[in-house]
């Protein structure tokens, strides 16, 4: 079972634009085609609430408030209980999925996302949760670097931030009298 993939679904949710049903469906992409096709307007509000709560988990984790992150994850685990299921397309492709007892798209997706993030916290600790250091971004990420040094959600944000800092230093240097 790929718990990292489930944890990444939590990241995808927190970073998604959920302005409407179209935004929710876009978050699913081709990877979760059946969810994209089955998503309904009622799911948007459920996902928005879960998105806010999962962002709080990242905020707690990145600020060293592990107990609060754990409390929120435990509350989310209670709200979206998991039920493991064997799945596959043929007899040579059996694998485990974390699913929900509910039949709705939101219950199914959120059970896996919350479970994955919970396993991630237990396995790697909240120091591996991150909120992008680029103030214009705000996206969250899971730090998979070998030395726990990641500060940005993407290379794009890292480059943009470093270029802005470089330009600011050059500006400051040109304004300083010699």
C-alpha positions in Angstrom: 0.0 0.0 0.0 1.5 3.4 -1.0 0.8 5.6 2.0 2.9 8.4 0.5 0.4 8.5 -2.5 -2.4 8.8 0.0 -0.6 11.6 1.9 0.0 13.4 -1.4 -3.8 13.4 -2.0 -4.1 15.5 1.2 -1.5 17.9 -0.2 -3.4 18.1 -3.5 -6.6 18.9 -1.6 -5.1 21.6 0.5 -3.5 23.2 -2.6 -6.6 22.9 -4.8 -8.8 25.8 -5.9 -12.3 24.7 -4.8 -14.3 27.7 -6.1 -16.9 25.4 -7.6 -17.7 21.9 -8.8 -15.3 22.4 -11.8 -12.4 23.2 -9.5 -13.2 20.0 -7.5 -13.3 17.9 -10.6 -10.0 19.4 -11.8 -8.4 18.4 -8.6 -9.2 14.7 -9.3 -7.7 14.7 -12.7 -7.3 11.5 -14.6 -5.9 9.7 -11.6 -9.3 9.5 -9.9 -11.5 9.6 -13.0 -14.5 7.9 -11.3 -14.4 10.4 -8.5 -14.3 13.3 -11.0 -17.3 11.8 -12.8 -19.3 11.2 -9.7 -18.5 14.4 -7.8 -21.6 16.5 -7.0 -22.2 20.0 -5.9 -22.8 18.8 -2.3 -19.2 17.4 -2.2 -17.7 20.9 -2.8 -18.7 22.2 0.7 -17.5 19.0 2.3 -14.1 19.2 0.6 -13.8 22.9 1.5 -14.3 22.2 5.2 -11.8 19.3 5.0 -9.3 21.5 3.1 -9.4 24.1 5.9 -8.9 21.5 8.6 -6.0 19.8 6.7 -4.3 23.2 6.2 -4.5 23.6 10.0 -2.7 20.2 10.4 0.1 21.6 8.2 0.2 24.9 10.1 0.3 23.0 13.5 3.0 20.7 12.2 5.2 23.4 10.7 5.1 25.4 13.8 6.1 22.5 16.1 2.6 22.0 17.6 2.6 18.3 17.0 0.0 17.6 19.7 -2.5 19.9 18.0 -1.7 18.4 14.6 -2.3 14.9 16.0 -5.6 16.0 17.7 -6.9 17.4 14.4 -5.9 14.3 12.5 -7.6 12.1 15.1 -10.7 14.2 14.7 -10.5 13.8 10.9 -9.9 10.1 11.2 -13.1 9.9 13.3 -15.0 11.9 10.7 -13.7 9.9 7.8 -13.1 6.4 9.0 -11.2 4.0 6.8 -12.0 0.5 5.7 -9.2 -1.4 3.8 -10.2 -3.1 0.6 -8.5 -5.4 -1.9 -8.7 -4.0 -5.4 -7.3 -5.0 -8.8 -8.1 -5.3 -12.5 -7.1 -8.9 -12.8 -5.7 -11.7 -10.6 -2.1 -10.5 -11.1 -2.8 -7.0 -10.0 -4.3 -7.3 -6.4 -3.4 -4.4 -4.1 -4.8 -2.7 -1.0 -6.8 0.5 -1.0 -7.9 2.6 1.9 -11.5 3.4 1.4 -14.4 4.7 3.4 -17.5 3.0 4.7 -19.5 5.7 2.9 -20.3 5.6 -0.7 -19.8 9.3 -1.5 -16.9 10.7 -3.4 -16.0 13.0 -0.4 -16.0 10.1 2.1 -13.9 7.9 -0.2 -11.2 10.5 -1.1 -11.0 12.1 2.4 -10.6 8.8 4.2 -7.6 8.0 2.1 -6.1 11.5 2.4 -6.5 11.7 6.1 -5.2 8.2 6.6 -2.2 8.9 4.4 -1.3 12.1 6.2 -1.7 10.4 9.5 0.7 7.6 8.5 3.1 10.2 7.2 3.1 12.1 10.5 3.7 8.8 12.4 6.4 7.7 10.0 8.4 10.9 9.4 7.1 13.5 12.0 5.6 16.9 11.4 9.0 18.4 10.6 8.4 16.9 7.2 5.2 19.0 6.7 5.8 22.3 5.0 4.2 25.5 3.9 5.9 27.2 1.0 8.4 29.9 2.1 7.3 32.1 -0.9 4.9 34.5 0.8 3.0 34.8 -2.5 2.2 31.1 -2.6 1.0 29.4 0.6 0.9 25.9 -0.9 1.7 23.0 1.4 4.1 20.1 0.7 5.6 17.0 2.2 9.4 17.2 2.6 10.9 14.2 0.9 14.4 15.6 0.8 17.2 13.5 2.3 18.2 16.1 4.8 14.8 17.7 5.7 15.8 21.0 4.1 12.9 21.7 1.7 11.4 25.2 2.1 9.4 25.6 -1.1 6.5 23.7 -2.6 8.1 23.7 -6.1 11.2 24.6 -8.1 9.2 27.5 -9.6 8.5 29.0 -6.2 12.1 28.5 -5.1 13.5 30.2 -8.2 11.0 33.1 -8.0 11.9 33.7 -4.4 15.6 33.4 -4.9 15.5 35.8 -7.9 13.4 38.3 -5.9 15.9 38.2 -3.0 18.9 38.6 -5.4 17.2 41.6 -7.0 16.5 43.1 -3.6 20.2 42.7 -2.6 21.3 44.3 -5.9 18.9 47.2 -5.3 20.1 47.7 -1.8 23.8 47.6 -2.9 23.2 50.2 -5.6 21.5 52.5 -3.1 24.3 52.2 -0.5 26.9 55.1 -0.9 30.4 53.9 -1.7 
